[in-house]
C-alpha cells in the first residue's frame, strides 16, 4: 500500500521553469522513506520491482533507494535537453527519449538506452531526425516510437516506427501517418491506440485517433473524427475515453473530454463539455464506472473543484 507523490513549491511566485521551484518526494510510510529535496522539476517517477525508484527531470535521470537515499550504484545520466519519460525493459535497461542530442556525454539524437547502472548503452543508437515523444516496449522486446520524426534508424518512417531490441528498424512494421503521432496506448489484447495530429494512418482515414492491430496494421473496424486528442484510455469494461483540446467528436459538440464506443462512434450517454479554461491531464475510471479527472482547474463545469474531481458514468459532476 505504499505510494509516491511529488509536490512542487513556488517559493518566489515565479513560474519560470527551473528558476524558483523546488520539489519534494514523499511516501505514505515516512519511517521507511526519508523524503528528499530537489531544486528543480521532477517530471515523473518509476517504481522498480526490486524496490528502487527512477526519477527524472529537465537534465537528469537518477535512481534512489526505497529509503530516499541516492543510489550510488547508478551513475546518473546528464542530458543536454529535456527527458520526457522513460520505459524499463525486462532486462532492466532503460529507454529514454525526447528532445536531447547528448546523454551521459554520448551523442544520441532524441532516443537512447541506459544500462541498469546508468551508463549509456553503446549497442543501441537508432537516432532520429526530430524528437520522439512516446515509446512503448512490446512483450517481444520490440520498441514502437512516435512523434515528429520522418527518419529513424537511418530509415524513412513518417511519425511512427517500430525498432528491434537492438535499435535497428523493424522492416515488418511499415505503418506510417500523414502527421505526428504523440499518443501510444497499448491494450491488453495487443492492439495499440494512437493519437495526435494525423488524419490518416497508412491511407486509412481516422482523424486524430486510430487503432492498430498487434502487427501494426490498421484496424479498419475502428474509425473516428476528432479535432485534437492528447490521450486515450480503454478500460476493461470497453469504455474508450479521450481528452485534451478538442471541441467536437464526429461533428457533435464535445469539449475536452468524451467517451467512444468500441468502433470509435461517440458514446452519447456520456455528455460533458468542459469550459475553455478547464484542462484535464489524466483520468482514472473506477470499477463502478465513475471517472476521476485531474490537473489544472479550480472549477469544473461551473462547479468548484480544485485540481481534482469525480464524474458519474454519464459525465455529470459527482456531488456525493
C-alpha positions in Angstrom: 0.0 0.0 0.0 2.9 2.3 -0.4 2.7 5.2 -2.8 4.9 8.0 -4.1 4.0 11.6 -4.6 5.8 14.6 -6.0 4.9 18.1 -4.9 6.2 21.4 -6.2 6.6 24.6 -4.3 7.0 28.1 -5.9 8.9 30.0 -3.3 9.2 33.2 -5.2 5.9 33.4 -7.1 7.9 32.8 -10.3 6.6 30.4 -12.9 9.8 30.4 -14.9 10.9 26.8 -15.5 13.6 25.7 -13.1 14.3 29.1 -11.5 12.3 29.4 -8.3 10.8 26.0 -8.0 11.6 23.1 -5.6 10.2 19.6 -5.5 9.8 17.2 -2.6 9.3 13.5 -3.0 7.4 11.9 -0.1 5.9 8.5 0.8 2.9 7.3 2.7 5.2 5.4 5.1 7.6 8.1 6.3 9.6 5.7 8.6 10.7 3.9 5.5 11.2 6.8 3.2 13.2 9.9 4.4 12.0 12.2 1.6 14.3 14.3 -0.5 14.5 17.8 -1.8 15.4 18.6 -5.4 16.0 22.1 -6.7 14.1 21.7 -10.0 11.1 19.9 -11.6 10.5 16.2 -11.2 8.7 15.1 -14.3 7.8 11.6 -13.1 8.9 8.6 -11.1 9.1 4.9 -11.9 8.9 2.3 -9.1 11.1 -0.7 -10.0 10.1 -4.2 -9.0 13.1 -4.6 -6.8 12.3 -1.6 -4.7 14.4 1.2 -6.1 12.9 4.3 -7.8 13.9 6.0 -11.0 13.1 9.7 -11.3 13.8 12.3 -14.0 13.5 16.0 -14.7 14.9 18.6 -17.1 18.5 17.4 -17.4 19.0 14.3 -15.3 17.9 10.7 -14.9 18.8 9.3 -11.5 17.8 6.4 -9.1 17.1 6.4 -5.4 16.7 3.7 -2.9 13.4 2.8 -1.2 14.5 5.0 1.8 15.0 8.0 -0.4 18.8 7.9 -0.5 20.8 8.5 -3.7 21.6 5.1 -5.3 25.4 5.3 -5.7 25.4 2.2 -7.9 23.6 4.2 -10.6 25.8 6.7 -12.2 23.0 9.1 -13.3 22.7 10.4 -16.8 23.0 14.1 -17.6 21.3 15.3 -20.8 21.7 18.5 -22.7 18.0 19.0 -23.0 14.8 17.5 -21.6 14.0 13.9 -20.9 10.2 13.5 -21.2 9.8 10.0 -19.8 11.3 6.5 -19.8 10.5 2.8 -20.1 12.2 -0.1 -18.4 12.9 -3.2 -20.4 12.5 -6.7 -18.9 16.3 -7.0 -18.6 16.5 -3.8 -16.6 17.8 -1.5 -19.3 16.2 1.9 -19.5 14.9 3.6 -22.8 14.8 7.4 -22.5 13.6 9.9 -25.1 12.5 13.4 -26.0 14.5 16.4 -27.3 18.1 15.8 -26.2 21.1 15.3 -28.5 23.6 14.2 -25.8 23.2 12.0 -22.8 25.9 10.9 -20.4 28.4 12.7 -22.6 27.5 10.5 -25.5 25.9 11.7 -28.7 22.3 10.4 -29.1 19.6 12.1 -31.1 16.3 12.1 -29.2 16.3 8.4 -28.2 18.8 6.4 -26.1 19.1 3.5 -23.8 20.9 3.2 -20.4 22.2 0.1 -18.7 20.9 -0.7 -15.3 24.0 1.1 -13.9 23.1 4.3 -15.7 25.7 4.1 -18.4 24.8 4.8 -22.0 24.2 1.5 -23.9 26.7 1.8 -26.7 24.9 -1.1 -28.6 21.7 1.0 -29.1 21.8 4.1 -31.3 18.8 4.4 -33.6 18.9 8.1 -33.9 16.0 10.2 -35.2 15.9 13.5 -37.2 13.3 15.0 -34.9 12.1 14.5 -31.3 10.5 11.3 -30.0 7.6 11.9 -27.6 6.3 8.4 -26.8 7.7 4.9 -26.7 6.2 1.5 -25.8 8.1 -1.7 -25.3 6.3 -4.7 -26.5 6.4 -8.1 -24.8 8.8 -9.4 -27.5 11.2 -6.6 -26.8 10.5 -4.6 -29.9 10.0 -0.8 -29.4 7.3 1.3 -31.0 8.1 5.1 -31.2 6.1 8.1 -32.4 6.1 11.9 -32.8 7.7 14.4 -35.2 10.4 12.4 -37.0 10.4 11.4 -40.6 13.7 9.3 -40.4 14.8 7.0 -37.6 17.5 4.3 -37.5 18.6 5.7 -40.9 15.3 4.7 -42.5 12.5 6.8 -43.8 9.5 6.5 -41.4 6.8 9.2 -41.1 5.9 9.9 -37.4 5.6 6.2 -36.4 8.0 3.3 -36.4 9.0 0.1 -34.7 12.5 -0.8 -33.7 14.1 -4.2 -33.0 15.5 -4.5 -29.5 19.0 -3.6 -30.8 17.7 -0.3 -32.2 17.6 -1.3 -35.8 14.5 -0.7 -37.8 11.8 -3.4 -37.9 11.2 -3.8 -41.6 8.0 -5.8 -41.0 6.3 -2.7 -39.5 5.6 -0.2 -42.2 2.6 1.7 -40.9 3.1 5.5 -41.1 0.9 8.6 -40.6 0.3 11.8 -42.5 1.2 13.9 -39.4 2.7 13.5 -36.0 1.8 10.6 -33.6 2.2 11.5 -29.9 -0.1 9.1 -28.2 0.6 5.4 -28.0 -1.7 3.4 -25.7 -1.2 -0.4 -25.7 -4.2 -2.5 -24.9 -4.3 -5.9 -23.1 -5.1 -7.7 -26.3 -2.0 -6.4 -28.1 -3.8 -3.7 -30.1 -2.5 -0.1 -29.8 -4.4 3.2 -29.8 -2.6 6.0 -31.4 -3.4 9.7 -31.5 -2.4 13.3 -32.1 -2.4 15.4 -35.3 -2.9 12.9 -38.1 -6.0 12.4 -40.2 -4.8 9.2 -42.0 -2.9 6.2 -40.8 -1.4 4.2 -43.7 -4.0 5.7 -46.0 -7.0 4.9 -43.8 -9.0 7.9 -42.6 -9.4 8.2 -38.9 -8.8 11.7 -37.7 -6.7 12.1 -34.6 -7.4 8.7 -33.1 -6.8 5.2 -34.7 -6.4 1.6 -33.6 -3.6 -0.6 -34.7 -3.6 -4.4 -34.7 -0.7 -6.1 -32.8 1.2 -6.5 -36.1 1.0 -2.7 -36.7 -1.7 -2.9 -39.4 -4.7 -0.5 -39.2 -7.8 -1.9 -37.5 -10.4 -0.7 -40.0 -13.3 -1.6 -37.7 -12.4 1.4 -35.6 -12.7 4.9 -37.1 -13.4 8.3 -35.6 -13.2 12.0 -36.3 -11.8 14.3 -33.5 -10.2 17.7 -33.8 -7.4 17.2 -31.2 -6.5 14.4 -28.8 -3.8 14.2 -26.2 -4.6 10.9 -24.6 -6.7 7.7 -25.0 -7.5 5.1 -22.4 -9.6 2.0 -22.9 -10.7 0.3 -19.7 -11.6 -3.3 -19.2 -15.3 -2.6 -19.5 -14.7 -1.4 -23.0 -15.1 2.3 -22.5 -12.7 4.5 -24.5 -12.0 7.9 -23.1 -10.3 10.7 -25.0 -9.4 14.1 -23.7 -7.4 17.3 -24.3 -8.1 20.3 -26.6 -10.8 19.1 -29.0 -14.2 20.8 -29.3 -16.1 18.2 -31.3 -16.3 14.4 -32.0 -18.0 13.2 -35.2 -19.2 16.8 -35.7 -21.0 16.7 -32.3 -20.0 19.3 -29.6 -17.8 17.7 -27.1 -15.2 19.9 -25.4 -12.0 18.4 -24.0 -13.4 15.1 -22.8 -15.6 12.4 -24.5 -16.3 8.7 -24.5 -16.2 6.5 -27.6 -17.7 3.1 -28.3 -15.6 0.1 -29.3 -16.0 1.1 -33.0 -15.0 4.8 -32.5 -18.5 6.2 -32.5 -19.4 8.9 -30.0 -20.9 7.5 -26.8 -23.8 9.9 -26.4 -24.7 8.5 -22.9 -21.5 10.3 -21.6 -22.2 14.0 -22.2 -19.9 16.6 -20.8 -18.4 19.8 -22.2 -15.6 21.5 -20.4 -15.1 25.2 -20.3 -12.3 26.9 -22.2 -10.2 27.4 -19.0 -10.7 23.8 -17.8 -7.7 21.4 -18.5 -7.7 17.7 -17.9 -4.3 16.0 -17.9 -5.3 12.5 -16.9 -8.2 10.3 -15.7 -9.0 7.1 -14.0 -12.1 5.0 -14.3 -13.3 3.3 -11.1 -14.8 -0.2 -11.2 -18.2 1.4 -10.6 -17.9 3.4 -13.8 -17.2 6.8 -12.1 -14.3 8.7 -13.5 -11.7 10.7 -11.6 -10.1 13.6 -13.6 -7.3 15.9 -12.6 -5.0 18.7 -13.5 -5.3 22.5 -13.9 -8.7 23.8 -12.8 -10.4 25.4 -9.8 -13.8 24.6 -11.1 -15.2 22.1 -13.5 -18.3 23.0 -15.5 -19.0 25.8 -13.1 -18.8 23.6 -10.0 -15.9 24.5 -7.6 -13.3 21.7 -7.7 -9.6 22.3 -7.1 -7.4 20.3 -9.4 -9.4 17.0 -9.0 -13.0 15.9 -9.5 -15.1 12.9 -9.9 -17.6 12.4 -12.7 -20.5 10.0 -12.7 -20.8 7.4 -15.5 -22.8 9.9 -17.5 -20.3 12.7 -17.2 -22.0 14.8 -14.5 -20.0 16.1 -11.5 -20.3 13.6 -8.7 -21.5 15.7 -5.8 -21.9 12.8 -3.4 
